């Protein structure tokens, strides 16, 4: 079994980013609705089972974490999002970059399934949904079939100097 650890995810959105609504650093948004604006997301699930974790990273610097016991079934009451993780954001000319760091809980085991996703809000308020894989006709980041990356966590490596 894994003892947890930290996962770092880096996102880059390149192009005509001046056509996006990017919330300002320090702006306060409803933590339960960070996804309703430009936002990067990370979903992590154990290799088997229906439970998973979701992190939302806003360009505001806000981070929200949600735990689900099954498809869209929160383990805790709505509104009880927990801030666990950190992110840094930079915007340069034609690129938005976001780096997120999150602790991985030990209950994930040695292998995890991951989905990297993003919601982009354009200047008119229209949202577009980006994922490595959309498992059905309309975007639904919560479907485990979209968790297409595998992360294998080995035992810590001990380096011995003689």
C-alpha positions as CSV (number, residue, x, y, z in Angstrom):
1,X,0.0,0.0,0.0
2,X,1.1,3.5,-0.8
3,X,1.7,6.0,2.1
4,X,0.4,8.8,0.0
5,X,2.6,11.5,-1.5
6,X,2.2,14.6,-3.6
7,X,1.0,14.9,-7.2
8,X,2.0,17.8,-9.3
9,X,-0.1,18.6,-12.4
10,X,0.8,21.4,-14.9
11,X,-1.7,22.9,-17.3
12,X,-1.0,25.2,-20.2
13,X,-3.7,26.9,-22.3
14,X,-2.2,28.6,-25.3
15,X,-3.8,30.7,-28.0
16,X,-5.9,33.8,-28.0
17,X,-6.3,33.8,-24.2
18,X,-7.5,37.5,-24.3
19,X,-10.8,36.0,-25.5
20,X,-11.2,34.1,-22.2
21,X,-12.6,35.3,-18.9
22,X,-9.8,34.6,-16.5
23,X,-10.7,35.3,-12.9
24,X,-8.2,37.7,-11.3
25,X,-5.7,36.4,-8.6
26,X,-7.3,37.0,-5.2
27,X,-10.9,37.3,-6.6
28,X,-13.2,35.3,-4.3
29,X,-15.5,32.8,-6.1
30,X,-17.9,30.3,-4.6
31,X,-15.6,27.3,-3.9
32,X,-18.4,24.8,-4.8
33,X,-18.6,26.5,-8.2
34,X,-15.1,27.2,-9.3
35,X,-15.9,25.0,-12.4
36,X,-18.4,27.6,-13.5
37,X,-15.5,29.8,-14.6
38,X,-12.1,29.2,-16.2
39,X,-10.7,26.5,-14.0
40,X,-8.4,23.4,-14.2
41,X,-9.5,20.2,-12.6
42,X,-7.9,17.0,-11.5
43,X,-9.7,13.7,-10.8
44,X,-8.0,10.8,-9.0
45,X,-9.4,7.4,-8.3
46,X,-8.0,4.1,-6.9
47,X,-7.3,1.4,-9.5
48,X,-10.6,-0.3,-8.6
49,X,-13.8,0.8,-7.0
50,X,-16.3,3.7,-7.6
51,X,-14.9,6.4,-5.3
52,X,-12.7,9.3,-6.5
53,X,-11.4,12.7,-5.5
54,X,-11.8,15.9,-7.5
55,X,-9.7,19.1,-7.2
56,X,-10.7,22.4,-8.8
57,X,-7.9,25.0,-9.3
58,X,-9.0,28.5,-10.2
59,X,-6.7,31.2,-11.6
60,X,-7.8,33.2,-8.5
61,X,-5.6,30.9,-6.4
62,X,-8.6,29.1,-4.8
63,X,-8.5,25.3,-4.6
64,X,-11.4,23.1,-3.8
65,X,-11.4,19.4,-3.1
66,X,-14.3,17.1,-3.2
67,X,-14.6,13.4,-2.3
68,X,-17.1,11.1,-4.0
69,X,-18.1,7.6,-2.9
70,X,-19.6,6.8,-6.4
71,X,-20.5,8.6,-9.6
72,X,-21.5,12.2,-8.6
73,X,-22.3,11.0,-5.0
74,X,-20.4,13.3,-2.6
75,X,-19.0,11.6,0.6
76,X,-19.8,14.7,2.6
77,X,-22.6,17.3,2.4
78,X,-22.7,19.8,-0.4
79,X,-21.0,23.1,0.6
80,X,-18.4,21.2,2.6
81,X,-15.6,21.4,0.1
82,X,-12.2,21.2,1.6
83,X,-9.2,23.3,0.5
84,X,-6.4,20.8,0.3
85,X,-3.7,21.6,-2.3
86,X,-1.9,24.6,-3.7
87,X,-1.6,26.2,-7.2
88,X,0.4,28.9,-8.9
89,X,-0.8,30.7,-12.0
90,X,0.9,32.8,-14.6
91,X,-0.4,34.6,-17.7
92,X,1.9,35.6,-20.5
93,X,1.0,37.0,-23.9
94,X,-0.8,33.9,-25.4
95,X,-0.5,31.4,-22.6
96,X,-2.2,30.7,-19.2
97,X,-0.2,28.3,-17.1
98,X,-1.3,26.7,-13.9
99,X,0.7,24.3,-11.6
100,X,-1.2,22.4,-9.0
101,X,0.1,20.4,-6.1
102,X,-2.1,18.0,-4.1
103,X,-1.5,15.5,-1.4
104,X,-2.4,11.9,-2.4
105,X,-4.2,10.0,0.4
106,X,-2.8,6.6,1.4
107,X,-6.2,4.9,0.6
108,X,-5.5,5.2,-3.2
109,X,-3.2,2.2,-3.0
110,X,-0.3,1.7,-5.4
111,X,-2.0,2.5,-8.6
112,X,-4.4,5.4,-9.4
113,X,-6.5,6.4,-12.4
114,X,-6.3,10.1,-13.3
115,X,-8.3,12.6,-15.4
116,X,-6.9,16.0,-16.3
117,X,-9.6,18.4,-17.4
118,X,-10.3,22.1,-17.8
119,X,-13.3,24.4,-18.2
120,X,-12.7,27.6,-20.2
121,X,-15.1,30.5,-20.1
122,X,-15.0,32.9,-23.1
123,X,-15.7,36.6,-23.0
124,X,-19.5,36.0,-23.7
125,X,-19.7,33.6,-20.7
126,X,-19.9,30.4,-22.8
127,X,-18.1,27.4,-21.2
128,X,-16.1,24.8,-23.1
129,X,-15.0,21.6,-21.5
130,X,-11.6,20.0,-22.2
131,X,-10.4,16.6,-21.3
132,X,-7.9,14.0,-22.4
133,X,-11.0,11.8,-23.2
134,X,-14.7,12.5,-23.2
135,X,-16.3,9.1,-22.6
136,X,-19.7,10.0,-23.9
137,X,-21.5,12.4,-26.2
138,X,-21.6,15.3,-23.8
139,X,-18.8,16.3,-21.5
140,X,-19.0,14.6,-18.1
141,X,-15.7,14.7,-16.2
142,X,-17.1,12.5,-13.4
143,X,-17.3,9.3,-15.5
144,X,-14.6,6.9,-14.5
145,X,-14.1,5.9,-18.2
146,X,-12.5,9.4,-18.7
147,X,-9.8,8.7,-16.1
148,X,-7.4,7.5,-18.7
149,X,-4.0,8.1,-17.1
150,X,-2.5,5.5,-14.8
151,X,-0.2,6.5,-12.0
152,X,1.8,3.7,-10.3
153,X,3.4,4.6,-7.0
154,X,6.3,2.5,-6.0
155,X,8.0,2.2,-2.6
156,X,10.3,5.1,-1.6
157,X,13.8,4.8,-3.0
158,X,16.6,4.8,-0.5
159,X,19.9,6.2,-1.7
160,X,22.9,5.0,0.2
161,X,26.2,6.9,0.0
162,X,29.3,4.9,0.8
